Amino acid sequence: MYGVKFTSEEENHLYGVWDAEAWGTMPMLDGSLEVCHLLHQASYELVCVTAMAPQFTDHRLENFRSHGFQIDRVISTDYDSENPGNNPKQQAIEDSKRNFKDIHGVHTRFVFIDKYQDDPKQHGSIYHDVKYPSLLAFRP
């Protein structure tokens, strides 16, 4: 990146420090806290599924909570370096859906928040039940 060459040791050190700092201090999206509070008040369980490296899961959860999010847990799947086209989050979501098999009155839906909602070239292959351009557009 930027013509800077790292040894593998230097690169591991950089990303080890940067990732912990980045995941622990990430700013929130406009309206996200308000919507998450509304969802929590409506008895939704809030779970973040992310392709970040598992060693940063606690940093991300602490970051959510420092902003006031009532996120119950973070599921980190890492990414598939062997097959970059594979989305490991999909399997984590499918695994979660199995927990609700034969339980009546529990509804699970995948709500995809994408600011490029109207651009068919953006994320067209991602399955979703409903899609919104922002968290504010999705209100329970």
N, C-alpha and C positions, 0 to 999 in steps of 0.2 A: 504494500500500500504506500502511496506517495513516494515510491522509489526507495524506501527504507528496507534494508535487508536485515533480518534477525536470524540468529541461530535458533534452533528449536527450543533451547533452554531460555533464551531471552524472550521468545514469543510466549512460551508458557508462563513466564513470570509476568509479562505485561498483561496478558488476558486474565491471569489469576487475580491480580490487583485491580485491574480496570473493571472486570465483570462484577466483582464483589461490590465495588463502589457504585457502578452503574445500576445494578439491580436494587441496591439499597437506597438509592436517591432518585429514582425515576419520578418525574412529575406526573400528575394525573391529567387525563383528558378532560376537556371542558364538559361539565354536566355529569361526569361519571360518578362522583360521590353522591350527588342528589339521587340519581337513578338507582344506585346500589342500596341506598337507604330505603327508597320506596319498595324495591324488591324484597329487602329483608323484612320490612313491615308487613308485606303481603305474604310472609312465611316461606319465601324462596330460600333454598340453601345456595349460597354463592360459592362457586368453586372456580378457580383459575386453572385452565389447562394450557401449558406453555411448552414450547420446544427448547427452552433454556436448559443448560446443563444442570443436572440434579444437585450439584454441590452449592448452587445459588438459590435453592428453593426457600430456605429460611430467610435469606436477605430479601427476597421478593415479598414474602408474607409479612415481614417486619415493615417493609416499605408501604404495603397496602394499609396496614394497621396504623402506621404513623400519620397517614392522611385521614384516618377515621373510617376506612372501609371495614365493613363487617364480613370479610371474606373468611369462610370456614377453613379452607385449605388450598394449597397450591399443588398441582400435580405437574411435575416436570418430566418430559419424555426424552429430552435431548433431541438431536436430529440424526438422521440416517446418512452418515458420511459416505457409505457405500452406494446408496441410491438416493441422491438429492431430490428426486421427484416423489419419493415416498413421504407422506406426512404422518409421523408417528403419533401426533395428537389424535388422529382419527381412531386409532386402536384404543387409546385411553378413553375416549368418549364412548366407543362401542362397549368397552368393558364396563363402564359405569351404567350404561343402559340396561345391561343384563341384571344388575342389582334390583331393578324394578319389575322384572318379569312376574306376572301373576299377582301383582299388587294393584288393587283397584283404587282409583281416586288419585293416583300419583301420575302427573303428566310431565314428561320430559320432552323438551324441544331444544334444538340447536338454533340459537339466535345469533346471526352473524352480523357484526357491526363493521361496516366498511365505508369509509368516506368516499370511495369510488363506486358507490352503489349503481350509478347510471352508466358506468363504462363496462361494456360486455367483455372487454379484454382483460379486466382486472378480476382475478379470482373466480372465473366462471366455472372452474371444475370443482369447487368446494361445495359439498352438499350442505344445505341448510333448510330449515323449515320456514324461516322468514328472515329477511335481510333489511337492515336499516342503515342510514348514512351516519348515524351517531347514536350514542347512548341516550341523549335527550329525546331523540325521535322514538325510541322504544320506552314506553311507560307502561307499567303493569295496570 
